[in-house]
Amino acid sequence: MAKRLEDKVVCITGAGRGLGRALALAFDAEGARLALGARTSPEIDELAQQCHDAIAVQTDVRIAGEVQSLIDATVGEFGRIDVMINNAGLAVYGAVGTYTPNEIEAMLDTNVKGVIHGCQAAFNVMKDQRGGFIINISSIAGKLHLPNESVYCASKWAVTGYTGVLAMEARKHNIRVCNVCPGGIDTPFWATQEVLPFPSHLDPERDFMRPEEVARSVVELVCTSGAYVVSEIVMQPLITT
């Protein structure tokens, strides 16, 4: 059976773990050719070996030059870029007055500047191609006001706003743009959040979405007709407890 995205070139940041890894495997299953970016080389090197046609490029999205190098490597290897998924993100939780300057800077640099760097680099290639798809992974935190997530919410609201304007400007170049806002995803991330007053009745493993489920939704988004664009997807766990 033919794979739906055979020969499509997909670039993913934050591909080493969690949702980024799930995205890579889901797109690989549909035949896509992959460029995988992450700050940690061993993770994406190992992942690239699992995929049928993939390159791994160590990339810190906070640094514009490294993001540009990822895009340059993608085009150099595959000749084009069809889908850019800006997935890399960082969260630190705590009350408003507890964030350190370094924590604030890390979240804004990764979640906001990293997305902008990725969008700009991919947009310039796609504009010359007269087509492409940019997908920014925001969060339900970019739609809601959540206690103990003030800086994270601020960064994801910024992504939502930026993506909306990008979509307006990209349309005339035949570039589709979508903002994806998942709720809770069961990844190893939650095991490290010791400072977060996590609701006692919730269990991420039981109640949150699986990264594979979110990744499949993103694949289906890419497989939609190029004649229209889904501008935003909001996904939340169906919590019944």
C-alpha positions as CSV (number, residue, x, y, z in Angstrom):
1,M,0.0,0.0,0.0
2,A,1.3,3.4,-1.0
3,K,2.4,5.7,1.8
4,R,0.7,9.1,1.8
5,L,3.8,11.3,2.4
6,E,6.3,9.4,0.3
7,D,9.1,11.8,-0.7
8,K,7.7,14.7,1.3
9,V,10.5,16.4,3.3
10,V,9.6,17.1,7.0
11,C,11.9,19.0,9.4
12,I,11.2,18.7,13.1
13,T,12.8,20.5,16.0
14,G,12.9,19.0,19.5
15,A,12.9,15.6,17.8
16,G,14.9,13.7,20.4
17,R,12.2,12.8,22.9
18,G,8.5,13.1,23.8
19,L,6.2,14.5,21.1
20,G,9.1,15.3,18.8
21,R,10.2,11.7,18.7
22,A,6.6,10.5,18.2
23,L,6.2,13.0,15.3
24,A,9.3,11.7,13.6
25,L,8.2,8.1,13.9
26,A,4.7,8.9,12.7
27,F,5.9,10.8,9.6
28,D,8.5,8.1,8.9
29,A,5.6,5.5,8.9
30,E,4.0,7.5,6.1
31,G,7.1,7.5,4.0
32,A,8.4,11.1,4.7
33,R,12.0,12.0,4.5
34,L,13.1,13.6,7.7
35,A,15.5,16.2,9.1
36,L,15.7,15.9,12.9
37,G,16.9,18.7,15.1
38,A,17.6,18.7,18.8
39,R,20.2,19.9,21.3
40,T,21.2,16.4,22.3
41,S,22.9,14.6,19.4
42,P,22.8,10.9,20.6
43,E,19.0,10.9,20.8
44,I,18.4,12.2,17.2
45,D,21.4,10.1,15.8
46,E,19.7,7.0,17.2
47,L,16.3,8.0,16.0
48,A,17.6,8.8,12.5
49,Q,19.0,5.3,12.3
50,Q,15.5,3.9,13.0
51,C,13.9,5.9,10.1
52,H,14.1,4.9,6.5
53,D,15.5,8.2,5.2
54,A,16.6,10.8,7.8
55,I,19.4,13.1,8.8
56,A,20.2,14.4,12.3
57,V,21.5,17.9,12.9
58,Q,22.4,19.1,16.4
59,T,20.3,22.3,16.8
60,D,19.8,24.7,19.6
61,V,16.7,26.6,18.5
62,R,17.7,29.6,20.7
63,I,20.5,30.3,18.3
64,A,19.3,31.6,14.9
65,G,22.4,30.4,13.1
66,E,21.9,26.8,14.2
67,V,18.3,26.8,13.1
68,Q,19.5,28.2,9.7
69,S,22.1,25.4,9.5
70,L,19.3,22.8,10.1
71,I,17.3,24.3,7.2
72,D,20.4,24.5,5.0
73,A,21.2,20.9,5.8
74,T,17.6,19.8,5.0
75,V,17.7,21.5,1.6
76,G,21.2,20.4,0.9
77,E,20.3,16.7,1.6
78,F,16.8,16.6,0.1
79,G,16.5,19.6,-2.2
80,R,13.5,21.1,-0.6
81,I,11.4,21.4,2.6
82,D,7.7,20.6,2.5
83,V,6.8,20.7,6.2
84,M,8.4,22.5,9.1
85,I,7.3,21.5,12.6
86,N,8.6,23.9,15.3
87,N,8.2,21.6,18.3
88,A,11.1,22.3,20.6
89,G,9.9,23.7,23.9
90,L,10.7,24.2,27.5
91,A,8.6,24.6,30.7
92,V,9.4,25.6,34.3
93,Y,6.5,25.8,36.7
94,G,6.1,27.9,39.8
95,A,4.4,30.8,41.4
96,V,4.7,34.2,39.7
97,G,7.4,35.6,42.1
98,T,9.6,32.5,42.0
99,Y,11.1,32.5,38.5
100,T,14.7,33.2,38.2
101,P,16.0,35.5,35.3
102,N,17.7,32.4,33.8
103,E,14.4,30.4,33.8
104,I,12.5,33.3,32.2
105,E,15.1,33.8,29.6
106,A,15.3,30.0,28.8
107,M,11.6,29.7,28.2
108,L,11.3,32.8,26.1
109,D,14.4,32.1,24.1
110,T,13.3,28.5,23.4
111,N,9.5,28.7,23.1
112,V,9.2,32.1,21.4
113,K,12.5,33.0,19.7
114,G,13.1,29.4,18.7
115,V,9.8,29.2,16.9
116,I,10.4,32.5,15.2
117,H,13.9,31.4,14.1
118,G,12.4,28.2,12.6
119,C,9.5,30.0,10.9
120,Q,11.7,32.6,9.3
121,A,14.3,30.1,8.0
122,A,11.6,27.7,6.6
123,F,9.5,30.5,5.2
124,N,12.3,31.9,3.1
125,V,12.8,28.5,1.5
126,M,9.1,27.8,1.0
127,K,8.5,31.2,-0.5
128,D,11.0,30.4,-3.3
129,Q,9.3,27.0,-3.7
130,R,5.9,28.6,-3.9
131,G,4.5,26.2,-1.3
132,G,5.0,24.4,2.0
133,F,3.4,23.9,5.5
134,I,4.6,25.4,8.7
135,I,3.2,23.9,11.9
136,N,4.0,25.5,15.3
137,I,3.4,23.3,18.4
138,S,2.0,25.7,20.9
139,S,0.0,24.5,23.9
140,I,-3.4,24.7,25.6
141,A,-1.4,27.1,27.8
142,G,-1.4,29.4,24.8
143,K,-5.2,29.6,25.0
144,L,-5.9,29.6,28.8
145,H,-4.6,31.3,32.0
146,L,-3.2,28.6,34.2
147,P,-1.9,29.0,37.7
148,N,1.8,28.3,38.3
149,E,2.4,28.6,34.5
150,S,2.7,32.4,34.1
151,V,5.9,32.5,32.0
152,Y,5.1,29.3,30.1
153,C,1.6,30.7,29.3
154,A,3.2,34.0,28.2
155,S,5.5,32.2,25.8
156,K,2.8,30.0,24.3
157,W,0.4,33.0,23.9
158,A,3.2,34.6,22.0
159,V,3.5,31.6,19.7
160,T,-0.3,31.7,19.1
161,G,-0.2,35.4,18.2
162,Y,2.9,35.1,16.0
163,T,1.5,32.1,14.1
164,G,-1.7,33.9,13.3
165,V,0.1,36.8,11.7
166,L,2.5,34.4,9.9
167,A,-0.5,32.6,8.4
168,M,-1.9,35.9,7.0
169,E,1.4,36.8,5.4
170,A,2.2,33.3,4.1
171,R,-1.1,32.6,2.4
172,K,-0.1,34.6,-0.8
173,H,3.0,32.4,-1.2
174,N,0.9,29.2,-1.1
175,I,2.3,28.4,2.4
176,R,-0.1,26.8,4.9
177,V,0.3,27.6,8.6
178,C,-1.3,25.9,11.6
179,N,-1.1,26.4,15.3
180,V,-1.4,23.2,17.3
181,C,-2.4,23.5,20.9
182,P,-2.3,20.2,22.8
183,G,-3.3,19.8,26.4
184,G,-1.6,17.4,28.7
185,I,0.6,14.8,27.0
186,D,2.0,11.8,28.9
187,T,5.8,12.1,28.4
188,P,8.8,11.7,30.8
189,F,8.6,15.5,31.2
190,W,6.1,15.2,34.0
191,A,8.3,13.0,36.2
192,T,10.7,15.9,36.6
193,Q,8.2,18.5,37.7
194,E,8.7,18.2,41.4
195,V,7.8,21.9,42.0
196,L,4.4,21.8,40.3
197,P,1.4,21.5,42.6
198,F,-0.1,18.8,40.4
199,P,-3.8,18.0,41.0
200,S,-3.8,14.9,43.1
201,H,-6.7,13.3,41.2
202,L,-4.8,13.4,37.9
203,D,-2.3,10.8,36.7
204,P,-0.5,11.7,33.5
205,E,0.0,8.1,32.5
206,R,-3.8,7.4,33.0
207,D,-5.4,10.7,32.1
208,F,-3.2,12.5,29.5
209,M,-2.9,12.0,25.8
210,R,-0.2,9.8,24.4
211,P,2.4,11.5,22.2
212,E,1.6,9.0,19.5
213,E,-2.0,10.2,19.4
214,V,-1.1,13.8,19.0
215,A,1.5,12.9,16.4
216,R,-1.1,11.0,14.3
217,S,-3.3,14.1,14.4
218,V,-0.5,16.2,13.0
219,V,0.1,13.7,10.3
220,E,-3.6,13.8,9.3
221,L,-3.3,17.6,9.3
222,V,-0.5,17.5,6.8
223,C,-2.4,15.0,4.6
224,T,-5.4,17.3,4.2
225,S,-6.0,18.9,0.8
226,G,-3.7,21.8,-0.2
227,A,-6.9,23.6,-1.3
228,Y,-7.7,24.7,2.3
229,V,-5.9,25.2,5.6
230,V,-6.8,24.3,9.1
231,S,-5.5,27.3,11.0
232,E,-5.6,25.9,14.5
233,I,-6.1,22.6,16.3
234,V,-6.9,22.4,20.0
235,M,-6.6,18.9,21.7
236,Q,-7.4,18.1,25.3
237,P,-7.5,14.9,27.2
238,L,-11.0,13.4,27.8
239,I,-10.6,13.2,31.5
240,T,-13.4,11.2,33.1
241,T,-12.1,10.7,36.7
